[in-house]
Amino acid sequence: MSEWNAKQYAKFLKERTQPAIDLANRINLSNPSEILDIGCGPGNSTRVLYDKFPKAHITGADNSENMLEQAKVNNPELDFILFDANTDFPRLGQKFDVVFSNACIQWIPNHKELIPKMMSILKDGGILAVQTPMNYKEPIHIIISELVRSEKWKDKFAKPRIFYNLMQGEYFDLLSDISSDFSIWETVYCHRMASHNSIMEWYKGTGLRPYLVALNESDAKEFENDVYSEIVKAYPIQKNGEIIFRFPRFFFTAVK
């Protein structure tokens, strides 16, 4: 996977952080001592956890050195480690009261193995708390998917992005097998965007990134232009000039 760009990701950090706040507020533990934040990015979610549980030892974990560098700058008092969720669970060597993951697992394959691995590093009575985007029915996702498969672009993408999320019912069945108690829910965030270009800038930090890095500079610019043209058609401008950018996200908490 190509390196993440913390600066691009941070352009909408307030909006990206709100789901982490909402998820952290559903963690009903009075005094956790050890918390792991998987996919911590630039440390915004780790900071949310620190603000809620200031007495806990909190470790942010990510597989992007660029993100971790920014996380350490933003949060010098917190601990951060380079971590690959595909391979690195055995080397953690400890158990946690909370394993937290905000907008990360959609990039990691095989959730039927991943979720039990995340549960396995919890102490008894510990809580797994996860949020993952589920915006497949939204215009931005449909636009990109259709362009990638179009005659113009399909030969440019030898390996189209794979989406690893399960169906919500599959998460329900998985959690019912491995958890003593769990909750699942979905929230649709209606972000206020100043322009259609703002939607482009948001998605260049996440969903568009795998496609843009697969192209040379000229093709990447043309692909951006094609996406932008379709975004203008799909997202109407509101009375005040802003645009509603709907973003559904799926959450679950589960007790070990």
N, C-alpha and C positions, 0 to 999 in steps of 0.2 A: 504494500500500500504506500502511496506517495506521502511525503511529509505534510502535516497539517500546517496552516498559517494562522498563528494565534492572533495576529493583527486583524486579519480579515474576519475571523470568527467573532472578535470582540466588538465589531461595529454595531451589533444589536445585543450587547451583553445583558442589558436590563431585561429584554424580552426573553432571551434564552435562559435567564436565571430564574424567572418566575415559576416555571414548573418544578425546579429544584426546591424552591421555598415551599410550594404547595405539597410536594412529596415529603419533605422533612417534617412538616407540620402534622403528618399522619403517623409519625413514629412515636408510639406511646410507651416510651421507656423513661423512667425518672432520672436514672443516673448511669448511663452507659460509660464504660471506661475506655474501650477500644473501638474505633470506627474506621472502616475502610471505604474510600470513595473511588470506585472503579470507573475509569474514563473521566478523570477530573478536569481535563482540558486545561484552561488557563487559571484554574483554581477558584472559579466563581462558586461552584457547588460546594467545594471544600470549605470555603468561607461561610456559606450558608449553614453548614453543619457545625462549624466552630461557634457561630453566633447563637445557635440553638443549644449546643452542648459545650459550653466553654471549659468545663472541667475534664472533658474527655481528651484522650490522645487520638488525634485524627490524622490519618495518612491518606494523601491523595496519590492515586496510581494512574498512569497513562502510558501508552506506547509511543507517544510523540515527544521527542526531545524538545522541539520548538515550543510545544504547549507547556511542558514542564519548566522550561527556562522562564517563561512568562509567569507561571504559577508561583515560582520561587521569588520572583521580583515583587509580585503583588502581595504575597503572604509569607514574608521571611520567617515568621514565628511558627509556621506549620511545616510538617514533613511531607516530602514528595518522593516517589520512587518510579523508576522506569519499570513498566509491567506489561506483559503480553498475556491477555486473558485466554489465549489459545494454549499456552504452555506453562505459565508461571505460577499456577496455584500451589503446586507442591513446595515451592521454595519459600512461601510466606512463613511457614513454620510457627504459626500461632492461630488462635481463634479470636473472633471479633464479636462484639455485642450488636453491632449494626454493619451490614454490608449494603452500601448505597451505590446506585448507578443511575445517572441522569443523562438521557439521550446518548447512549453509548452502545448498547447491545445490538442495535440494528446493523452495526458494522462487523459483528462477530458471528461466525457460523455455528450451526448445530446447537440451538437453544435447548433441545431435549437433553443434551449433556451439560451445557453451560449452566443452566439454572441449578441443577443438583450440585455442581461444583461450587457455585456461589453459596448455596446452603451449607455445604460441607465445612466451610471455614467459619461458620457461626457457632457460638456457644449455645448450649441448650437454653431455649427461651429468647434467643436473639432474633433480630428482625432483618429480613431481606426487603429492601425498598428499591423499586425499579420504575423508571419512566422511559418509554420509547416512542418515538414519533410513529403515527399511523395515518399518514396523509395521502394514501394511495389514490383516493377518490377525488382529491383536490386538483384544480386546474394545473397548478405548477408541475405536479408529478405526472399528470397525463400528457402535458405538453412535451416534457423531456422524453418520456417513454416513447411517444409517437415519433418524435424527431429522430431519436437514436435508431429506430427501426425503419425509417424512411429510406427510399431509394437513394437520396442524396447523401445520407450519412451512414448507412448501415455498414459499409465497407471500411469505415474509419474506426469502428469499435470492434476489435477482435474479441474483446472480453467485456460485454456489457455488464453493468453493475448488477450484482446479485443482492436481493433483499432477503435478509435472514429472519425477519420477524415471523412468528407463528400466527395463526388465527387466534382471536381472543378466547374462543372455546378450547383451543389446544392448551393455552396457558392455564385456563381453569382446571382442566383435567390433570395437567402436570403438577400444579400446586396442590391439588387435592390429594395427590399421591405422596407428596414429600413434606407437607406442612400440617401442623396441628390446627392452624387457623389462618385464613387469608382473606384479603379484600382485593377486588379489581374494580377499576372505574376508568372512564374516559372523560377528558375535558377538551373542548374546542376553544382555543385561544383566538380571539379576533384582534389581531395586531393592527395598529394604525400605521399605515405606511405613507410617507410624504409623496411618493411618486412610484411609477412602475420601475424606475431604475433602482429604487430602494429594495424592491422584491428581488431584483437581480443581484444586488450586493449581498442580501441575506443568503441567497441560495449559493452564491459563489463561495461562501464560507463553509458549506456543507454539501448539499445534494448535487450541485453542479460540479463540484471539485473533481470527482473521479473522471468525469467526461472531459473537462478542460485540460487536465494533465495528460490525457491520452492523445491530445492533438498538438500539432506544431502551432506556433504563435499565430500564423495567418488563419489557419482553420479554426483555432479556438475563438478568435475574434468573430469570424463568420458564424460559428455555431452560437455564440452569445447573441449576435444580432438576430438570428432566426428564433431563438428562444424569446428574446425581448419582443419581437413582432407579435408572437402569439400571446404573450402576457398582456400586452396592450388590448388585444381583442377580448381576453377572458376575464379581466378584472376591471369592472367599471369604476369610474371616478365618482366619489361622493360629492354632495353639495358643497362642502367646504374645501374640495380639492384633494382630499386624502383618499386612500384606498384601503378597503378591508382585506386583510390577508389572513384567511382562516387557516388554522394549524391544529388539527386533532392530535392529541397525545394520549397514550394508553399507560395506565399506572397499575402497579400492584404492590401490596405489602404482604409478607408471609412470615409466620412465626415458626421457628425451628422447634 
